[in-house]
Each structure stands twice: as structure tokens, then as C-alpha cells.
Amino acid sequence: MHSCEYCAYFIYDEDSESYYCDIDLDEDDYYNFIKSSGRNCPYFRNGDEYGVVKHQM
């Protein structure tokens, strides 16, 4: 299971002082995303820049 903490879409909002998921979903995608909670997120993108560079080597 992927953790939101490591996702590139997990953004910190300074105004509300909280994190949120910054994926632009249409109504159907949003429904499927909410319905599948507890499973691996299909939109997860690793935000670890070191991991990306390591993979490219």
C-alpha cells in the first residue's frame, strides 16, 4: 500500500496549514477513488527525487 506522505500529489497548503491530495479528478474518477479506499492508490506518484534519480542510473 502506498503512503500519501511519499506521493508527489500530496501538497501542503500554507493557508489551511494542512496537507491535501492535489489530483484533478472528474466526477467518475473521484467516485472510484473514494470507493477504493484502503487499496493502493492508482494515482500514486513517488515524490522521492532521490529514488527517481537512482532508478535512472
C-alpha atoms as an extended CHARMM CRD file, in Angstrom:
* protein
*
        57  EXT
         1         1  MET       CA              0.0000000000        0.0000000000        0.0000000000  PROA      1               0.0000000000
         2         2  HSD       CA              1.3220000000        3.4360000000       -0.9180000000  PROA      2               0.0000000000
         3         3  SER       CA              1.5090000000        6.1400000000        1.6990000000  PROA      3               0.0000000000
         4         4  CYS       CA              0.2380000000        9.5990000000        0.8150000000  PROA      4               0.0000000000
         5         5  GLU       CA              3.2130000000       11.0720000000        2.6660000000  PROA      5               0.0000000000
         6         6  TYR       CA              5.5050000000        9.9740000000       -0.1770000000  PROA      6               0.0000000000
         7         7  CYS       CA              3.2050000000       10.9200000000       -3.0490000000  PROA      7               0.0000000000
         8         8  ALA       CA              4.1060000000       13.8250000000       -5.3350000000  PROA      8               0.0000000000
         9         9  TYR       CA              0.4380000000       14.8880000000       -5.3130000000  PROA      9               0.0000000000
        10        10  PHE       CA              0.3470000000       15.2790000000       -1.5090000000  PROA      10              0.0000000000
        11        11  ILE       CA              0.6710000000       19.0660000000       -1.1910000000  PROA      11              0.0000000000
        12        12  TYR       CA              0.9610000000       21.3000000000        1.8570000000  PROA      12              0.0000000000
        13        13  ASP       CA             -1.4130000000       24.2780000000        1.8960000000  PROA      13              0.0000000000
        14        14  GLU       CA              0.0430000000       27.1380000000        3.9300000000  PROA      14              0.0000000000
        15        15  ASP       CA             -3.3190000000       28.9160000000        4.2490000000  PROA      15              0.0000000000
        16        16  SER       CA             -5.0870000000       25.9910000000        5.9200000000  PROA      16              0.0000000000
        17        17  GLU       CA             -1.8460000000       24.5750000000        7.3810000000  PROA      17              0.0000000000
        18        18  SER       CA             -2.7280000000       21.0700000000        6.2300000000  PROA      18              0.0000000000
        19        19  TYR       CA             -1.9080000000       18.5660000000        3.5180000000  PROA      19              0.0000000000
        20        20  TYR       CA             -4.2600000000       17.5340000000        0.7220000000  PROA      20              0.0000000000
        21        21  CYS       CA             -4.2860000000       15.4270000000       -2.4160000000  PROA      21              0.0000000000
        22        22  ASP       CA             -3.8150000000       17.6520000000       -5.4830000000  PROA      22              0.0000000000
        23        23  ILE       CA             -5.1310000000       15.2960000000       -8.1650000000  PROA      23              0.0000000000
        24        24  ASP       CA             -7.6230000000       16.7890000000      -10.6110000000  PROA      24              0.0000000000
        25        25  LEU       CA            -10.3320000000       14.1210000000      -10.9080000000  PROA      25              0.0000000000
        26        26  ASP       CA            -13.6050000000       14.1900000000      -12.7670000000  PROA      26              0.0000000000
        27        27  GLU       CA            -16.7680000000       13.0170000000      -11.0130000000  PROA      27              0.0000000000
        28        28  ASP       CA            -16.4560000000        9.3460000000      -12.0430000000  PROA      28              0.0000000000
        29        29  ASP       CA            -12.7600000000        9.1340000000      -11.1750000000  PROA      29              0.0000000000
        30        30  TYR       CA            -13.4110000000       10.7670000000       -7.7990000000  PROA      30              0.0000000000
        31        31  TYR       CA            -16.1600000000        8.2390000000       -7.0240000000  PROA      31              0.0000000000
        32        32  ASN       CA            -13.8700000000        5.3340000000       -7.9210000000  PROA      32              0.0000000000
        33        33  PHE       CA            -11.0440000000        6.8530000000       -5.8740000000  PROA      33              0.0000000000
        34        34  ILE       CA            -13.2300000000        7.1770000000       -2.7540000000  PROA      34              0.0000000000
        35        35  LYS       CA            -14.7900000000        3.7370000000       -3.2880000000  PROA      35              0.0000000000
        36        36  SER       CA            -11.3630000000        2.0670000000       -3.4510000000  PROA      36              0.0000000000
        37        37  SER       CA            -10.0760000000        3.4870000000       -0.1550000000  PROA      37              0.0000000000
        38        38  GLY       CA             -7.7990000000        1.0790000000        1.6710000000  PROA      38              0.0000000000
        39        39  ARG       CA             -6.2540000000       -0.2290000000       -1.5390000000  PROA      39              0.0000000000
        40        40  ASN       CA             -3.2470000000        1.0020000000       -3.4500000000  PROA      40              0.0000000000
        41        41  CYS       CA             -3.8740000000        4.4460000000       -4.8810000000  PROA      41              0.0000000000
        42        42  PRO       CA             -3.9260000000        4.2240000000       -8.6920000000  PROA      42              0.0000000000
        43        43  TYR       CA             -2.6940000000        7.8300000000       -8.9030000000  PROA      43              0.0000000000
        44        44  PHE       CA              0.3080000000        7.4400000000       -6.6010000000  PROA      44              0.0000000000
        45        45  ARG       CA              3.4720000000        9.0150000000       -7.9680000000  PROA      45              0.0000000000
        46        46  ASN       CA              6.6250000000        8.7160000000       -5.9050000000  PROA      46              0.0000000000
        47        47  GLY       CA              7.7470000000       12.1850000000       -4.8580000000  PROA      47              0.0000000000
        48        48  ASP       CA             11.1620000000       10.9260000000       -3.7480000000  PROA      48              0.0000000000
        49        49  GLU       CA             13.5410000000       12.7170000000       -6.1200000000  PROA      49              0.0000000000
        50        50  TYR       CA             16.4830000000       10.5960000000       -4.9360000000  PROA      50              0.0000000000
        51        51  GLY       CA             14.5960000000        7.4270000000       -5.8340000000  PROA      51              0.0000000000
        52        52  VAL       CA             13.8440000000        8.7630000000       -9.3030000000  PROA      52              0.0000000000
        53        53  VAL       CA             17.4980000000        9.6520000000       -9.9510000000  PROA      53              0.0000000000
        54        54  LYS       CA             18.6700000000        6.3110000000       -8.5340000000  PROA      54              0.0000000000
        55        55  HSD       CA             16.3340000000        4.4940000000      -10.9570000000  PROA      55              0.0000000000
        56        56  GLN       CA             17.7350000000        6.4720000000      -13.9250000000  PROA      56              0.0000000000
        57        57  MET       CA             21.3330000000        5.4320000000      -13.1380000000  PROA      57              0.0000000000
